[in-house]
Amino acid sequence: MTIFTKIINREIQADIVYEDDVCLAFHDVSPQAPVHVLLIPRKPIVSLDDLSEDDTVLAGHLMMTVPKIAAQLKLSDGYRTVVNTGEKGGQSVFHLHIHILGGRNLSWPPG
């Protein structure tokens, strides 16, 4: 069980900014930008590599939810989404999540 599962189950408190039947979003406890929110599916999927054809609707729902959250967080001047996959890709919690970062100019390349 990951820390994200514990957040979904309300075993650990988080500053939740959005939730529905499929996913929830909350502020990252270690923000890398003035606005840094994590969007996670309720379904325990390890990473992008672990999505199956059965998860097509779920993946689409996550992507369609990002702009809703960005609007709610007043990121109208731009934001970045990041999905780290695997240890060498920077993934530290092995539950699929989308980082939504904004509130400042974001440089490229990211790291």
C-alpha positions, -999 to 999 in steps of 0.1 A, spaced: 0 0 0 14 34 -10 10 67 7 -14 77 -20 -36 48 -12 -36 59 24 -46 94 12 -75 79 -9 -86 59 21 -83 90 44 -58 73 66 -34 102 59 -46 138 57 -39 158 25 -49 192 12 -74 179 -14 -83 204 -41 -104 181 -64 -121 147 -62 -146 126 -81 -154 89 -84 -123 82 -105 -95 104 -91 -84 130 -66 -59 158 -65 -40 173 -36 -12 197 -29 23 181 -30 39 182 5 73 190 -12 63 216 -39 86 223 -67 67 254 -78 43 279 -61 15 256 -73 22 219 -72 -7 195 -72 -7 157 -77 -36 141 -96 -40 104 -89 -65 77 -99 -83 60 -72 -75 27 -89 -40 15 -78 -20 16 -110 18 16 -105 28 37 -135 21 46 -171 38 13 -180 11 -5 -160 -19 10 -178 -39 -16 -197 -65 -13 -226 -91 -15 -199 -77 18 -184 -83 39 -216 -113 57 -202 -96 63 -168 -65 77 -185 -86 100 -207 -105 111 -176 -73 120 -158 -61 141 -188 -95 158 -191 -94 166 -154 -61 184 -155 -74 216 -172 -103 217 -147 -79 217 -118 -56 242 -135 -85 266 -140 -96 261 -104 -60 269 -93 -60 300 -115 -32 288 -138 -46 306 -168 -11 319 -179 3 283 -182 13 252 -163 33 220 -168 22 184 -163 47 157 -156 44 120 -152 75 103 -139 77 66 -148 100 42 -130 128 48 -106 152 62 -133 124 84 -145 122 100 -111 91 82 -98 93 79 -60 57 68 -52 47 38 -72 11 48 -78 4 66 -111 2 104 -106 3 135 -127 22 166 -114 5 199 -122 30 227 -117 26 264 -121 26 299 -106 60 308 -121 79 306 -153 90 270 -158 123 266 -176 133 240 -201 148 214 -200 132 205 -167 161 184 -153 
